[in-house]
């Protein structure tokens, strides 16, 4: 069973690795640092602008709603996951931490929405980074 | 400055932005991106309205 044609096919496909190009390394880094920029440097203008506007607006709305920005922590699992989500926003997260924003106590319901907006903006940027990478390696037009 | 949105308007904004990203990243052709984005938006909004009515029924 281990040597069936289907298994061999899967193994052969896994062995075909994508060549490492400059773009396949630079694009994910740029896309993470500046949401949407990974698409923009590959001349996907409309997609890049839409991603940038969506992710940046969501992140800024989260801050305006007094959402909490998680710091690196080793405590509660939800706090760790919150940090991972926030970090996805890349440059936005770095700037926010540098300006010491998002550290207030959550005093009203919308602040909790804000926290979720911040996390989801980061998670959406992770998806955007993966998409930009797929374009860079030619897996997606 | 603190922005205080209602639950519905926050969910609406969330749906719009998430749908845009899902549409662009999960499909390859432009037409499919638009269709999938709209589909996600409809599901998000439909889910919000449905959950709202379910909670109303549970309360009454």
N, CA and C atoms of all chains as a GROMACS GRO file, in nm:
protein
  603
    1UNK      N    1   0.083  -0.122   0.000
    1UNK     CA    2   0.000   0.000   0.000
    1UNK      C    3   0.086   0.126   0.000
    2UNK      N    4   0.201   0.112   0.072
    2UNK     CA    5   0.289   0.229   0.084
    2UNK      C    6   0.349   0.268  -0.050
    3UNK      N    7   0.358   0.170  -0.144
    3UNK     CA    8   0.417   0.200  -0.274
    3UNK      C    9   0.313   0.210  -0.385
    4UNK      N   10   0.189   0.234  -0.351
    4UNK     CA   11   0.084   0.247  -0.452
    4UNK      C   12   0.111   0.371  -0.537
    5UNK      N   13   0.058   0.372  -0.662
    5UNK     CA   14   0.083   0.487  -0.751
    5UNK      C   15   0.043   0.620  -0.688
    6UNK      N   16  -0.068   0.619  -0.614
    6UNK     CA   17  -0.114   0.745  -0.554
    6UNK      C   18  -0.014   0.796  -0.452
    7UNK      N   19   0.041   0.706  -0.371
    7UNK     CA   20   0.139   0.745  -0.270
    7UNK      C   21   0.266   0.797  -0.335
    8UNK      N   22   0.308   0.728  -0.444
    8UNK     CA   23   0.428   0.772  -0.515
    8UNK      C   24   0.409   0.911  -0.573
    9UNK      N   25   0.288   0.934  -0.626
    9UNK     CA   26   0.256   1.064  -0.684
    9UNK      C   27   0.270   1.175  -0.582
   10UNK      N   28   0.214   1.151  -0.464
   10UNK     CA   29   0.219   1.251  -0.357
   10UNK      C   30   0.364   1.277  -0.317
   11UNK      N   31   0.442   1.168  -0.304
   11UNK     CA   32   0.582   1.182  -0.264
   11UNK      C   33   0.660   1.258  -0.371
   12UNK      N   34   0.632   1.226  -0.499
   12UNK     CA   35   0.704   1.294  -0.607
   12UNK      C   36   0.672   1.442  -0.607
   13UNK      N   37   0.546   1.474  -0.582
   13UNK     CA   38   0.507   1.616  -0.579
   13UNK      C   39   0.574   1.689  -0.464
   14UNK      N   40   0.585   1.620  -0.351
   14UNK     CA   41   0.648   1.683  -0.234
   14UNK      C   42   0.796   1.708  -0.258
   15UNK      N   43   0.858   1.620  -0.340
   15UNK     CA   44   1.000   1.636  -0.366
   15UNK      C   45   1.031   1.753  -0.458
   16UNK      N   46   0.932   1.789  -0.543
   16UNK     CA   47   0.953   1.902  -0.633
   16UNK      C   48   0.944   2.029  -0.551
   17UNK      N   49   1.059   2.082  -0.513
   17UNK     CA   50   1.058   2.203  -0.430
   17UNK      C   51   1.066   2.326  -0.518
   18UNK      N   52   1.010   2.433  -0.466
   18UNK     CA   53   1.011   2.558  -0.541
   18UNK      C   54   1.152   2.618  -0.532
   19UNK      N   55   1.203   2.674  -0.642
   19UNK     CA   56   1.335   2.738  -0.635
   19UNK      C   57   1.329   2.862  -0.546
   20UNK      N   58   1.433   2.883  -0.468
   20UNK     CA   59   1.436   3.001  -0.380
   20UNK      C   60   1.486   3.120  -0.462
   21UNK      N   61   1.397   3.215  -0.481
   21UNK     CA   62   1.436   3.336  -0.553
   21UNK      C   63   1.439   3.452  -0.454
   22UNK      N   64   1.495   3.564  -0.500
   22UNK     CA   65   1.497   3.683  -0.414
   22UNK      C   66   1.356   3.723  -0.374
   23UNK      N   67   1.265   3.719  -0.473
   23UNK     CA   68   1.127   3.762  -0.447
   23UNK      C   69   1.059   3.672  -0.344
   24UNK      N   70   1.088   3.542  -0.350
   24UNK     CA   71   1.020   3.451  -0.256
   24UNK      C   72   1.066   3.471  -0.112
   25UNK      N   73   1.177   3.542  -0.095
   25UNK     CA   74   1.225   3.572   0.040
   25UNK      C   75   1.183   3.712   0.082
   26UNK      N   76   1.198   3.806  -0.013
   26UNK     CA   77   1.170   3.947   0.020
   26UNK      C   78   1.021   3.972   0.038
   27UNK      N   79   0.941   3.914  -0.052
   27UNK     CA   80   0.797   3.942  -0.052
   27UNK      C   81   0.729   3.912   0.082
   28UNK      N   82   0.750   3.792   0.140
   28UNK     CA   83   0.682   3.767   0.269
   28UNK      C   84   0.726   3.865   0.379
   29UNK      N   85   0.854   3.901   0.378
   29UNK     CA   86   0.903   3.994   0.481
   29UNK      C   87   0.838   4.132   0.466
   30UNK      N   88   0.836   4.180   0.340
   30UNK     CA   89   0.774   4.311   0.314
   30UNK      C   90   0.624   4.306   0.343
   31UNK      N   91   0.561   4.196   0.301
   31UNK     CA   92   0.415   4.182   0.321
   31UNK      C   93   0.380   4.181   0.469
   32UNK      N   94   0.466   4.120   0.550
   32UNK     CA   95   0.440   4.117   0.694
   32UNK      C   96   0.460   4.256   0.756
   33UNK      N   97   0.570   4.320   0.713
   33UNK     CA   98   0.604   4.450   0.772
   33UNK      C   99   0.501   4.558   0.736
   34UNK      N  100   0.461   4.561   0.609
   34UNK     CA  101   0.362   4.660   0.564
   34UNK      C  102   0.246   4.584   0.499
   35UNK      N  103   0.132   4.574   0.566
   35UNK     CA  104   0.020   4.499   0.508
   35UNK      C  105  -0.014   4.545   0.366
   36UNK      N  106  -0.024   4.449   0.274
   36UNK     CA  107  -0.059   4.481   0.135
   36UNK      C  108   0.061   4.510   0.046
   37UNK      N  109   0.175   4.542   0.107
   37UNK     CA  110   0.294   4.581   0.029
   37UNK      C  111   0.350   4.463  -0.050
   38UNK      N  112   0.330   4.342  -0.002
   38UNK     CA  113   0.376   4.223  -0.073
   38UNK      C  114   0.310   4.212  -0.210
   39UNK      N  115   0.184   4.253  -0.217
   39UNK     CA  116   0.114   4.252  -0.345
   39UNK      C  117   0.155   4.371  -0.430
   40UNK      N  118   0.174   4.484  -0.363
   40UNK     CA  119   0.209   4.606  -0.438
   40UNK      C  120   0.344   4.592  -0.509
   41UNK      N  121   0.444   4.531  -0.442
   41UNK     CA  122   0.576   4.521  -0.508
   41UNK      C  123   0.574   4.417  -0.621
   42UNK      N  124   0.464   4.342  -0.627
   42UNK     CA  125   0.451   4.248  -0.740
   42UNK      C  126   0.351   4.300  -0.844
   43UNK      N  127   0.324   4.430  -0.832
   43UNK     CA  128   0.239   4.501  -0.927
   43UNK      C  129   0.093   4.453  -0.926
   44UNK      N  130   0.049   4.399  -0.812
   44UNK     CA  131  -0.094   4.367  -0.797
   44UNK      C  132  -0.154   4.485  -0.724
   45UNK      N  133  -0.170   4.595  -0.796
   45UNK     CA  134  -0.203   4.723  -0.733
   45UNK      C  135  -0.336   4.720  -0.659
   46UNK      N  136  -0.441   4.678  -0.728
   46UNK     CA  137  -0.575   4.685  -0.666
   46UNK      C  138  -0.583   4.594  -0.544
   47UNK      N  139  -0.534   4.470  -0.561
   47UNK     CA  140  -0.536   4.375  -0.448
   47UNK      C  141  -0.456   4.430  -0.331
   48UNK      N  142  -0.338   4.486  -0.362
   48UNK     CA  143  -0.252   4.540  -0.256
   48UNK      C  144  -0.318   4.652  -0.179
   49UNK      N  145  -0.378   4.744  -0.255
   49UNK     CA  146  -0.442   4.860  -0.190
   49UNK      C  147  -0.561   4.813  -0.105
   50UNK      N  148  -0.641   4.721  -0.160
   50UNK     CA  149  -0.757   4.672  -0.084
   50UNK      C  150  -0.714   4.601   0.045
   51UNK      N  151  -0.609   4.520   0.034
   51UNK     CA  152  -0.560   4.450   0.154
   51UNK      C  153  -0.506   4.550   0.256
   52UNK      N  154  -0.429   4.646   0.205
   52UNK     CA  155  -0.370   4.747   0.294
   52UNK      C  156  -0.479   4.825   0.366
   53UNK      N  157  -0.576   4.874   0.290
   53UNK     CA  158  -0.685   4.953   0.349
   53UNK      C  159  -0.761   4.870   0.453
   54UNK      N  160  -0.794   4.746   0.417
   54UNK     CA  161  -0.873   4.661   0.507
   54UNK      C  162  -0.798   4.633   0.638
   55UNK      N  163  -0.672   4.590   0.626
   55UNK     CA  164  -0.598   4.549   0.746
   55UNK      C  165  -0.560   4.670   0.832
   56UNK      N  166  -0.512   4.776   0.766
   56UNK     CA  167  -0.472   4.895   0.844
   56UNK      C  168  -0.594   4.958   0.911
   57UNK      N  169  -0.705   4.969   0.838
   57UNK     CA  170  -0.825   5.029   0.897
   57UNK      C  171  -0.874   4.947   1.016
   58UNK      N  172  -0.871   4.815   1.000
   58UNK     CA  173  -0.916   4.729   1.109
   58UNK      C  174  -0.826   4.747   1.232
   59UNK      N  175  -0.697   4.755   1.209
   59UNK     CA  176  -0.604   4.772   1.320
   59UNK      C  177  -0.625   4.908   1.389
   60UNK      N  178  -0.638   5.013   1.307
   60UNK     CA  179  -0.657   5.148   1.364
   60UNK      C  180  -0.790   5.157   1.439
   61UNK      N  181  -0.894   5.097   1.383
   61UNK     CA  182  -1.023   5.096   1.454
   61UNK      C  183  -1.010   5.026   1.589
   62UNK      N  184  -0.934   4.917   1.590
   62UNK     CA  185  -0.910   4.846   1.716
   62UNK      C  186  -0.843   4.935   1.819
   63UNK      N  187  -0.745   5.012   1.774
   63UNK     CA  188  -0.678   5.104   1.867
   63UNK      C  189  -0.772   5.214   1.914
   64UNK      N  190  -0.852   5.268   1.819
   64UNK     CA  191  -0.946   5.375   1.854
   64UNK      C  192  -1.053   5.326   1.953
   65UNK      N  193  -1.081   5.197   1.948
   65UNK     CA  194  -1.180   5.141   2.042
   65UNK      C  195  -1.115   5.105   2.175
   66UNK      N  196  -0.992   5.149   2.193
   66UNK     CA  197  -0.917   5.121   2.317
   66UNK      C  198  -0.887   4.972   2.337
   67UNK      N  199  -0.866   4.902   2.226
   67UNK     CA  200  -0.833   4.760   2.235
   67UNK      C  201  -0.697   4.741   2.300
   68UNK      N  202  -0.678   4.622   2.355
   68UNK     CA  203  -0.552   4.592   2.423
   68UNK      C  204  -0.453   4.532   2.324
   69UNK      N  205  -0.330   4.579   2.328
   69UNK     CA  206  -0.223   4.522   2.247
   69UNK      C  207  -0.142   4.430   2.337
   70UNK      N  208  -0.137   4.302   2.300
   70UNK     CA  209  -0.066   4.204   2.383
   70UNK      C  210   0.085   4.217   2.368
   71UNK      N  211   0.155   4.198   2.480
   71UNK     CA  212   0.301   4.194   2.478
   71UNK      C  213   0.344   4.048   2.480
   72UNK      N  214   0.473   4.025   2.451
   72UNK     CA  215   0.527   3.890   2.460
   72UNK      C  216   0.510   3.841   2.603
   73UNK      N  217   0.449   3.724   2.617
   73UNK     CA  218   0.422   3.676   2.753
   73UNK      C  219   0.427   3.524   2.756
   74UNK      N  220   0.443   3.471   2.873
   74UNK     CA  221   0.447   3.326   2.888
   74UNK      C  222   0.342   3.278   2.985
   75UNK      N  223   0.235   3.353   2.994
   75UNK     CA  224   0.132   3.320   3.093
   75UNK      C  225   0.017   3.241   3.036
   76UNK      N  226  -0.101   3.300   3.042
   76UNK     CA  227  -0.222   3.235   2.997
   76UNK      C  228  -0.217   3.205   2.847
   77UNK      N  229  -0.271   3.090   2.808
   77UNK     CA  230  -0.266   3.049   2.666
   77UNK      C  231  -0.337   3.150   2.576
   78UNK      N  232  -0.446   3.208   2.625
   78UNK     CA  233  -0.518   3.307   2.544
   78UNK      C  234  -0.436   3.434   2.523
   79UNK      N  235  -0.357   3.471   2.626
   79UNK     CA  236  -0.268   3.587   2.612
   79UNK      C  237  -0.158   3.559   2.510
   80UNK      N  238  -0.107   3.436   2.512
   80UNK     CA  239  -0.002   3.400   2.416
   80UNK      C  240  -0.059   3.404   2.274
   81UNK      N  241  -0.179   3.348   2.257
   81UNK     CA  242  -0.242   3.349   2.125
   81UNK      C  243  -0.275   3.492   2.081
   82UNK      N  244  -0.315   3.573   2.176
   82UNK     CA  245  -0.342   3.714   2.146
   82UNK      C  246  -0.217   3.784   2.095
   83UNK      N  247  -0.104   3.752   2.157
   83UNK     CA  248   0.023   3.811   2.114
   83UNK      C  249   0.057   3.766   1.972
   84UNK      N  250   0.037   3.637   1.945
   84UNK     CA  251   0.069   3.585   1.810
   84UNK      C  252  -0.019   3.655   1.706
   85UNK      N  253  -0.146   3.672   1.738
   85UNK     CA  254  -0.236   3.743   1.646
   85UNK      C  255  -0.191   3.885   1.624
   86UNK      N  256  -0.160   3.956   1.730
   86UNK     CA  257  -0.119   4.097   1.720
   86UNK      C  258   0.008   4.113   1.637
   87UNK      N  259   0.103   4.022   1.660
   87UNK     CA  260   0.233   4.031   1.591
   87UNK      C  261   0.217   4.018   1.439
   88UNK      N  262   0.109   3.951   1.396
   88UNK     CA  263   0.084   3.936   1.252
   88UNK      C  264   0.073   4.069   1.181
   89UNK      N  265   0.036   4.173   1.252
   89UNK     CA  266   0.020   4.305   1.188
   89UNK      C  267   0.155   4.369   1.155
   90UNK      N  268   0.264   4.306   1.194
   90UNK     CA  269   0.398   4.350   1.152
   90UNK      C  270   0.434   4.490   1.196
   91UNK      N  271   0.456   4.578   1.099
   91UNK     CA  272   0.499   4.714   1.127
   91UNK      C  273   0.400   4.790   1.214
   92UNK      N  274   0.272   4.762   1.193
   92UNK     CA  275   0.171   4.830   1.274
   92UNK      C  276   0.189   4.796   1.422
   93UNK      N  277   0.219   4.669   1.447
   93UNK     CA  278   0.240   4.625   1.586
   93UNK      C  279   0.366   4.690   1.644
   94UNK      N  280   0.471   4.694   1.564
   94UNK     CA  281   0.598   4.752   1.612
   94UNK      C  282   0.578   4.900   1.646
   95UNK      N  283   0.512   4.973   1.557
   95UNK     CA  284   0.488   5.116   1.581
   95UNK      C  285   0.401   5.135   1.705
   96UNK      N  286   0.297   5.054   1.715
   96UNK     CA  287   0.206   5.065   1.829
   96UNK      C  288   0.278   5.042   1.961
   97UNK      N  289   0.364   4.941   1.964
   97UNK     CA  290   0.440   4.912   2.085
   97UNK      C  291   0.540   5.024   2.115
   98UNK      N  292   0.600   5.076   2.007
   98UNK     CA  293   0.698   5.184   2.026
   98UNK      C  294   0.631   5.308   2.083
   99UNK      N  295   0.507   5.332   2.043
   99UNK     CA  296   0.434   5.450   2.093
   99UNK      C  297   0.358   5.419   2.222
  100UNK      N  298   0.372   5.296   2.269
  100UNK     CA  299   0.309   5.253   2.394
  100UNK      C  300   0.157   5.269   2.392
  101UNK      N  301   0.099   5.239   2.276
  101UNK     CA  302  -0.047   5.248   2.265
  101UNK      C  303  -0.109   5.113   2.302
  102UNK      N  304  -0.239   5.115   2.324
  102UNK     CA  305  -0.312   4.991   2.350
  102UNK      C  306  -0.278   4.925   2.482
  103UNK      N  307  -0.241   5.003   2.581
  103UNK     CA  308  -0.205   4.945   2.711
  103UNK      C  309  -0.304   4.980   2.821
  104UNK      N  310  -0.411   5.053   2.783
  104UNK     CA  311  -0.508   5.094   2.884
  104UNK      C  312  -0.592   4.977   2.934
  105UNK      N  313  -0.653   4.995   3.051
  105UNK     CA  314  -0.741   4.892   3.105
  105UNK      C  315  -0.871   4.893   3.025
  106UNK      N  316  -0.924   4.775   3.000
  106UNK     CA  317  -1.049   4.766   2.924
  106UNK      C  318  -1.164   4.808   3.015
  107UNK      N  319  -1.224   4.926   2.980
  107UNK     CA  320  -1.323   4.983   3.070
  107UNK      C  321  -1.465   4.977   3.013
  108UNK      N  322  -1.478   4.943   2.885
  108UNK     CA  323  -1.612   4.935   2.827
  108UNK      C  324  -1.616   4.825   2.722
  109UNK      N  325  -1.740   4.787   2.682
  109UNK     CA  326  -1.757   4.670   2.594
  109UNK      C  327  -1.684   4.685   2.462
  110UNK      N  328  -1.686   4.806   2.405
  110UNK     CA  329  -1.625   4.823   2.273
  110UNK      C  330  -1.473   4.805   2.278
  111UNK      N  331  -1.414   4.824   2.396
  111UNK     CA  332  -1.270   4.801   2.408
  111UNK      C  333  -1.238   4.655   2.383
  112UNK      N  334  -1.328   4.568   2.425
  112UNK     CA  335  -1.305   4.425   2.400
  112UNK      C  336  -1.320   4.396   2.250
  113UNK      N  337  -1.416   4.463   2.184
  113UNK     CA  338  -1.426   4.449   2.038
  113UNK      C  339  -1.294   4.495   1.976
  114UNK      N  340  -1.242   4.605   2.030
  114UNK     CA  341  -1.116   4.661   1.977
  114UNK      C  342  -1.003   4.560   1.985
  115UNK      N  343  -0.995   4.490   2.098
  115UNK     CA  344  -0.891   4.388   2.115
  115UNK      C  345  -0.904   4.281   2.006
  116UNK      N  346  -1.028   4.241   1.978
  116UNK     CA  347  -1.049   4.140   1.874
  116UNK      C  348  -1.016   4.194   1.736
  117UNK      N  349  -1.047   4.320   1.712
  117UNK     CA  350  -1.012   4.382   1.583
  117UNK      C  351  -0.861   4.378   1.562
  118UNK      N  352  -0.786   4.410   1.668
  118UNK     CA  353  -0.640   4.412   1.658
  118UNK      C  354  -0.586   4.272   1.626
  119UNK      N  355  -0.638   4.173   1.696
  119UNK     CA  356  -0.590   4.036   1.674
  119UNK      C  357  -0.626   3.988   1.533
  120UNK      N  358  -0.750   4.013   1.493
  120UNK     CA  359  -0.793   3.965   1.361
  120UNK      C  360  -0.719   4.039   1.249
  121UNK      N  361  -0.690   4.167   1.268
  121UNK     CA  362  -0.611   4.239   1.167
  121UNK      C  363  -0.477   4.169   1.146
  122UNK      N  364  -0.415   4.128   1.256
  122UNK     CA  365  -0.287   4.056   1.247
  122UNK      C  366  -0.303   3.921   1.178
  123UNK      N  367  -0.409   3.849   1.212
  123UNK     CA  368  -0.431   3.718   1.150
  123UNK      C  369  -0.461   3.732   1.001
  124UNK      N  370  -0.538   3.835   0.965
  124UNK     CA  371  -0.566   3.857   0.823
  124UNK      C  372  -0.437   3.890   0.749
  125UNK      N  373  -0.346   3.960   0.817
  125UNK     CA  374  -0.218   3.991   0.751
  125UNK      C  375  -0.135   3.865   0.729
  126UNK      N  376  -0.146   3.769   0.819
  126UNK     CA  377  -0.077   3.640   0.797
  126UNK      C  378  -0.127   3.575   0.667
  127UNK      N  379  -0.260   3.579   0.647
  127UNK     CA  380  -0.318   3.521   0.525
  127UNK      C  381  -0.268   3.598   0.403
  128UNK      N  382  -0.262   3.730   0.419
  128UNK     CA  383  -0.215   3.816   0.309
  128UNK      C  384  -0.069   3.786   0.274
  129UNK      N  385   0.012   3.760   0.376
  129UNK     CA  386   0.154   3.725   0.354
  129UNK      C  387   0.164   3.594   0.276
  130UNK      N  388   0.084   3.496   0.316
  130UNK     CA  389   0.087   3.366   0.246
  130UNK      C  390   0.045   3.383   0.101
  131UNK      N  391  -0.056   3.468   0.078
  131UNK     CA  392  -0.103   3.490  -0.058
  131UNK      C  393   0.005   3.558  -0.143
  132UNK      N  394   0.071   3.658  -0.085
  132UNK     CA  395   0.179   3.728  -0.157
  132UNK      C  396   0.291   3.630  -0.191
  133UNK      N  397   0.321   3.540  -0.099
  133UNK     CA  398   0.426   3.440  -0.123
  133UNK      C  399   0.385   3.348  -0.238
  134UNK      N  400   0.260   3.306  -0.240
  134UNK     CA  401   0.214   3.219  -0.348
  134UNK      C  402   0.223   3.288  -0.484
  135UNK      N  403   0.200   3.418  -0.485
  135UNK     CA  404   0.215   3.492  -0.611
  135UNK      C  405   0.364   3.496  -0.649
  136UNK      N  406   0.450   3.516  -0.549
  136UNK     CA  407   0.594   3.527  -0.576
  136UNK      C  408   0.653   3.398  -0.632
  137UNK      N  409   0.602   3.283  -0.588
  137UNK     CA  410   0.658   3.157  -0.638
  137UNK      C  411   0.580   3.106  -0.760
  138UNK      N  412   0.485   3.185  -0.806
  138UNK     CA  413   0.413   3.150  -0.928
  138UNK      C  414   0.300   3.050  -0.909
  139UNK      N  415   0.261   3.028  -0.785
  139UNK     CA  416   0.154   2.933  -0.759
  139UNK      C  417   0.016   2.995  -0.782
  140UNK      N  418   0.013   3.127  -0.782
  140UNK     CA  419  -0.114   3.199  -0.801
  140UNK      C  420  -0.089   3.316  -0.898
  141UNK      N  421  -0.182   3.342  -0.988
  141UNK     CA  422  -0.160   3.454  -1.082
  141UNK      C  423  -0.167   3.591  -1.017
  142UNK      N  424  -0.900   5.995   2.210
  142UNK     CA  425  -1.028   5.976   2.141
  142UNK      C  426  -1.068   5.829   2.146
  143UNK      N  427  -1.188   5.804   2.195
  143UNK     CA  428  -1.236   5.665   2.203
  143UNK      C  429  -1.355   5.647   2.112
  144UNK      N  430  -1.347   5.544   2.032
  144UNK     CA  431  -1.456   5.514   1.939
  144UNK      C  432  -1.546   5.410   2.004
  145UNK      N  433  -1.673   5.443   2.018
  145UNK     CA  434  -1.766   5.347   2.078
  145UNK      C  435  -1.871   5.305   1.976
  146UNK      N  436  -1.848   5.192   1.916
  146UNK     CA  437  -1.941   5.141   1.815
  146UNK      C  438  -2.045   5.050   1.881
  147UNK      N  439  -2.160   5.040   1.816
  147UNK     CA  440  -2.258   4.943   1.864
  147UNK      C  441  -2.209   4.803   1.825
  148UNK      N  442  -2.266   4.702   1.884
  148UNK     CA  443  -2.224   4.566   1.852
  148UNK      C  444  -2.245   4.538   1.703
  149UNK      N  445  -2.361   4.586   1.651
  149UNK     CA  446  -2.392   4.558   1.511
  149UNK      C  447  -2.295   4.630   1.417
  150UNK      N  448  -2.267   4.758   1.443
  150UNK     CA  449  -2.177   4.830   1.352
  150UNK      C  450  -2.035   4.774   1.359
  151UNK      N  451  -1.994   4.728   1.478
  151UNK     CA  452  -1.862   4.666   1.489
  151UNK      C  453  -1.859   4.536   1.407
  152UNK      N  454  -1.967   4.457   1.416
  152UNK     CA  455  -1.973   4.332   1.340
  152UNK      C  456  -1.978   4.359   1.190
  153UNK      N  457  -2.047   4.468   1.153
  153UNK     CA  458  -2.057   4.504   1.011
  153UNK      C  459  -1.920   4.541   0.954
  154UNK      N  460  -1.846   4.625   1.027
  154UNK     CA  461  -1.712   4.664   0.982
  154UNK      C  462  -1.619   4.542   0.976
  155UNK      N  463  -1.628   4.459   1.079
  155UNK     CA  464  -1.547   4.337   1.083
  155UNK      C  465  -1.576   4.252   0.958
  156UNK      N  466  -1.705   4.237   0.926
  156UNK     CA  467  -1.744   4.154   0.812
  156UNK      C  468  -1.689   4.209   0.681
  157UNK      N  469  -1.696   4.341   0.666
  157UNK     CA  470  -1.650   4.403   0.540
  157UNK      C  471  -1.501   4.376   0.521
  158UNK      N  472  -1.421   4.407   0.622
  158UNK     CA  473  -1.276   4.395   0.606
  158UNK      C  474  -1.232   4.249   0.593
  159UNK      N  475  -1.291   4.163   0.674
  159UNK     CA  476  -1.253   4.021   0.666
  159UNK      C  477  -1.294   3.963   0.530
  160UNK      N  478  -1.411   4.002   0.480
  160UNK     CA  479  -1.457   3.950   0.351
  160UNK      C  480  -1.367   3.994   0.236
  161UNK      N  481  -1.321   4.120   0.242
  161UNK     CA  482  -1.230   4.170   0.138
  161UNK      C  483  -1.103   4.085   0.135
  162UNK      N  484  -1.046   4.061   0.252
  162UNK     CA  485  -0.920   3.983   0.259
  162UNK      C  486  -0.945   3.838   0.216
  163UNK      N  487  -1.054   3.779   0.265
  163UNK     CA  488  -1.084   3.640   0.225
  163UNK      C  489  -1.104   3.630   0.074
  164UNK      N  490  -1.180   3.723   0.019
  164UNK     CA  491  -1.207   3.720  -0.126
  164UNK      C  492  -1.078   3.726  -0.207
  165UNK      N  493  -0.989   3.818  -0.170
  165UNK     CA  494  -0.865   3.836  -0.248
  165UNK      C  495  -0.772   3.716  -0.232
  166UNK      N  496  -0.763   3.665  -0.110
  166UNK     CA  497  -0.661   3.562  -0.084
  166UNK      C  498  -0.705   3.419  -0.115
  167UNK      N  499  -0.835   3.395  -0.115
  167UNK     CA  500  -0.879   3.256  -0.130
  167UNK      C  501  -0.920   3.218  -0.272
  168UNK      N  502  -0.920   3.311  -0.363
  168UNK     CA  503  -0.954   3.281  -0.502
  168UNK      C  504  -0.851   3.341  -0.597
  169UNK      N  505  -0.845   3.288  -0.720
  169UNK     CA  506  -0.742   3.332  -0.814
  169UNK      C  507  -0.793   3.432  -0.918
  170UNK      N  508  -0.913   3.408  -0.970
  170UNK     CA  509  -0.966   3.498  -1.074
  170UNK      C  510  -1.043   3.613  -1.009
  171UNK      N  511  -1.036   3.730  -1.076
  171UNK     CA  512  -1.099   3.849  -1.019
  171UNK      C  513  -1.248   3.830  -0.992
  172UNK      N  514  -1.316   3.771  -1.090
  172UNK     CA  515  -1.460   3.750  -1.075
  172UNK      C  516  -1.491   3.660  -0.955
  173UNK      N  517  -1.409   3.555  -0.941
  173UNK     CA  518  -1.428   3.462  -0.828
  173UNK      C  519  -1.399   3.531  -0.694
  174UNK      N  520  -1.300   3.622  -0.696
  174UNK     CA  521  -1.267   3.695  -0.572
  174UNK      C  522  -1.387   3.776  -0.526
  175UNK      N  523  -1.448   3.848  -0.620
  175UNK     CA  524  -1.564   3.932  -0.586
  175UNK      C  525  -1.678   3.845  -0.534
  176UNK      N  526  -1.704   3.737  -0.606
  176UNK     CA  527  -1.814   3.648  -0.566
  176UNK      C  528  -1.790   3.587  -0.429
  177UNK      N  529  -1.667   3.543  -0.405
  177UNK     CA  530  -1.637   3.480  -0.276
  177UNK      C  531  -1.641   3.582  -0.162
  178UNK      N  532  -1.593   3.704  -0.190
  178UNK     CA  533  -1.598   3.811  -0.091
  178UNK      C  534  -1.742   3.842  -0.051
  179UNK      N  535  -1.828   3.852  -0.152
  179UNK     CA  536  -1.970   3.880  -0.125
  179UNK      C  537  -2.035   3.763  -0.049
  180UNK      N  538  -1.996   3.642  -0.086
  180UNK     CA  539  -2.048   3.522  -0.018
  180UNK      C  540  -2.010   3.524   0.130
  181UNK      N  541  -1.882   3.554   0.157
  181UNK     CA  542  -1.835   3.560   0.297
  181UNK      C  543  -1.910   3.670   0.373
  182UNK      N  544  -1.926   3.785   0.307
  182UNK     CA  545  -1.995   3.897   0.372
  182UNK      C  546  -2.139   3.857   0.407
  183UNK      N  547  -2.204   3.791   0.313
  183UNK     CA  548  -2.343   3.747   0.338
  183UNK      C  549  -2.349   3.648   0.454
  184UNK      N  550  -2.251   3.557   0.458
  184UNK     CA  551  -2.250   3.459   0.568
  184UNK      C  552  -2.224   3.527   0.702
  185UNK      N  553  -2.128   3.620   0.703
  185UNK     CA  554  -2.098   3.693   0.827
  185UNK      C  555  -2.224   3.765   0.877
  186UNK      N  556  -2.283   3.842   0.786
  186UNK     CA  557  -2.398   3.924   0.825
  186UNK      C  558  -2.518   3.836   0.861
  187UNK      N  559  -2.538   3.731   0.780
  187UNK     CA  560  -2.647   3.637   0.809
  187UNK      C  561  -2.627   3.571   0.944
  188UNK      N  562  -2.502   3.536   0.975
  188UNK     CA  563  -2.471   3.474   1.104
  188UNK      C  564  -2.499   3.567   1.220
  189UNK      N  565  -2.465   3.694   1.200
  189UNK     CA  566  -2.490   3.794   1.306
  189UNK      C  567  -2.640   3.808   1.331
  190UNK      N  568  -2.716   3.822   1.222
  190UNK     CA  569  -2.862   3.840   1.236
  190UNK      C  570  -2.926   3.716   1.297
  191UNK      N  571  -2.882   3.600   1.250
  191UNK     CA  572  -2.937   3.474   1.303
  191UNK      C  573  -2.907   3.460   1.452
  192UNK      N  574  -2.781   3.485   1.487
  192UNK     CA  575  -2.742   3.473   1.629
  192UNK      C  576  -2.821   3.572   1.714
  193UNK      N  577  -2.843   3.692   1.658
  193UNK     CA  578  -2.920   3.793   1.730
  193UNK      C  579  -3.062   3.746   1.758
  194UNK      N  580  -3.127   3.688   1.655
  194UNK     CA  581  -3.264   3.639   1.673
  194UNK      C  582  -3.268   3.520   1.768
  195UNK      N  583  -3.169   3.433   1.760
  195UNK     CA  584  -3.164   3.316   1.852
  195UNK      C  585  -3.154   3.366   1.996
  196UNK      N  586  -3.069   3.466   2.018
  196UNK     CA  587  -3.055   3.520   2.155
  196UNK      C  588  -3.184   3.586   2.201
  197UNK      N  589  -3.252   3.652   2.107
  197UNK     CA  590  -3.380   3.717   2.142
  197UNK      C  591  -3.482   3.611   2.183
  198UNK      N  592  -3.484   3.499   2.106
  198UNK     CA  593  -3.578   3.390   2.137
  198UNK      C  594  -3.546   3.327   2.272
  199UNK      N  595  -3.416   3.310   2.300
  199UNK     CA  596  -3.378   3.250   2.427
  199UNK      C  597  -3.418   3.338   2.545
  200UNK      N  598  -3.415   3.468   2.521
  200UNK     CA  599  -3.447   3.563   2.630
  200UNK      C  600  -3.597   3.569   2.655
  201UNK      N  601  -3.676   3.546   2.548
  201UNK     CA  602  -3.822   3.560   2.564
  201UNK      C  603  -3.890   3.425   2.581
   0.00000   0.00000   0.00000
